[in-house]
Structure formats: C-alpha cells, structure tokens
Amino acid sequence: MANTFKSYLASATGTSPVIVRTVASGTQTVAVGINLANILTTQITASAYISRGGTDFYIVKDAPIPAQGALSVLDGKIILEAADVVKVVANTASGLDTMLSVLEIT
C-alpha cells in the first residue's frame, strides 16, 4: 500500500457549493487539514462539509472570516470513505479559496 500526501484546491468559491474532492473507490483517505481564506476586503462567512449518501455533515457552518483573513477548520483528522464528497461554500460571490490536505492510502 502506498501512502501519499496530497492537496486539493478550490479558488474563488462563491454562493454555490464547490466540490473540493470526491474520494475514489479503493482509496482510504484521511483529511489532515482544511484551510479557508477570505480573498475579499470585507468579512464573509464560509461552510465546509462532507456529503455522504445524500446527507450533508458540516465540519464548520457559516463561520465568519475577516477581510483577507483565514480559518483552519480542522482540529483533528477526519476519515473519509469512498464516494465521500468534500464541499465548501461562501455567502459572497468569489470570496473563498480552499486548501484541503489529505493522506491517501492506495
């Protein structure tokens, strides 16, 4: 089994949810970091969540991020299962950059 650290990015996310990563079948994935950055000059709110089997599970919901600030939303690790989808959304158009760091075991 190969262990590989990877990062997945989403740029200028707005009010429509954006998929940062869908976990591939046959892959064990551990989320080790999720960073949300406000790229605007005004405060925004942002959410990050996992969709599993049609249900959304929030990691953080409507968290305020100050102008040109950032938020690390993962205190521990999250085990992601095959077909889990990590999504982010902001309350303002084109206001959020996201970095998801994972360990993938294949």
C-alpha positions as CSV (number, residue, x, y, z in Angstrom):
1,M,0.0,0.0,0.0
2,A,1.3,3.4,-0.9
3,N,0.8,6.4,1.4
4,T,0.7,9.8,-0.4
5,F,0.1,13.3,1.0
6,K,-1.9,15.3,-1.4
7,S,-3.6,18.7,-1.5
8,Y,-6.7,19.8,-3.3
9,L,-7.6,23.4,-4.1
10,A,-10.7,25.4,-4.9
11,S,-10.3,29.0,-6.0
12,A,-12.7,32.0,-5.7
13,T,-15.7,29.9,-4.4
14,G,-18.9,31.8,-4.0
15,T,-22.5,31.1,-3.1
16,S,-22.8,27.8,-5.0
17,P,-21.2,24.8,-3.3
18,V,-18.0,23.6,-4.9
19,I,-16.6,20.1,-4.7
20,V,-13.0,20.2,-3.4
21,R,-12.6,16.4,-3.5
22,T,-14.5,13.2,-4.2
23,V,-12.9,10.2,-2.6
24,A,-12.1,7.5,-5.1
25,S,-13.2,3.9,-4.6
26,G,-10.5,1.7,-3.3
27,T,-8.8,4.6,-1.5
28,Q,-8.6,5.2,2.2
29,T,-8.3,9.0,2.8
30,V,-7.5,10.9,6.0
31,A,-8.2,14.7,5.9
32,V,-5.4,16.3,7.9
33,G,-6.1,20.0,7.2
34,I,-8.7,22.3,5.7
35,N,-7.9,26.0,5.3
36,L,-10.4,28.6,4.2
37,A,-9.1,32.0,3.1
38,N,-11.2,35.1,2.5
39,I,-9.8,36.8,-0.6
40,L,-12.0,39.9,-0.3
41,T,-11.7,43.1,1.5
42,T,-14.9,42.6,3.5
43,Q,-15.8,39.9,6.0
44,I,-17.5,36.7,4.7
45,T,-18.9,33.5,6.2
46,A,-18.0,30.1,4.9
47,S,-19.0,26.5,5.4
48,A,-17.2,23.2,4.8
49,Y,-18.9,19.9,4.8
50,I,-18.9,16.2,3.7
51,S,-21.7,14.8,1.7
52,R,-22.2,11.1,2.3
53,G,-25.1,9.1,1.0
54,G,-27.2,12.2,0.2
55,T,-26.7,13.7,3.7
56,D,-24.5,16.7,4.5
57,F,-22.3,16.7,7.6
58,Y,-20.8,20.1,8.5
59,I,-17.2,20.4,9.6
60,V,-17.9,24.2,10.0
61,K,-21.1,26.1,9.2
62,D,-21.3,29.8,8.5
63,A,-18.0,30.6,10.2
64,P,-17.0,34.3,9.9
65,I,-13.7,35.0,8.2
66,P,-12.4,38.6,8.5
67,A,-11.4,40.5,5.4
68,Q,-8.3,38.9,3.9
69,G,-8.1,36.5,6.8
70,A,-8.0,32.7,7.0
71,L,-9.5,30.0,9.1
72,S,-8.2,26.5,9.8
73,V,-11.3,24.4,10.3
74,L,-9.9,21.0,11.2
75,D,-8.7,20.4,14.8
76,G,-8.1,16.7,14.3
77,K,-8.2,14.2,11.5
78,I,-11.3,13.1,9.6
79,I,-11.6,9.7,8.0
80,L,-13.2,10.0,4.5
81,E,-14.8,6.9,3.0
82,A,-15.1,6.0,-0.7
83,A,-17.6,8.3,-2.5
84,D,-17.5,11.0,0.3
85,V,-17.6,14.5,-1.2
86,V,-15.9,17.4,0.5
87,K,-17.6,20.7,-0.4
88,V,-17.2,24.4,0.5
89,V,-19.5,27.4,0.1
90,A,-19.3,31.1,1.0
91,N,-22.0,33.7,1.5
92,T,-20.4,36.1,-1.0
93,A,-19.5,35.7,-4.7
94,S,-15.9,34.7,-5.5
95,G,-14.8,35.2,-1.9
96,L,-13.2,32.0,-0.7
97,D,-10.0,30.0,-1.5
98,T,-9.8,26.5,0.0
99,M,-6.9,24.1,0.6
100,L,-7.7,20.5,1.6
101,S,-4.7,18.4,2.7
102,V,-5.1,14.6,2.9
103,L,-3.2,11.4,3.3
104,E,-4.3,8.9,0.7
105,I,-3.7,5.2,1.1
106,T,-3.9,3.1,-2.0
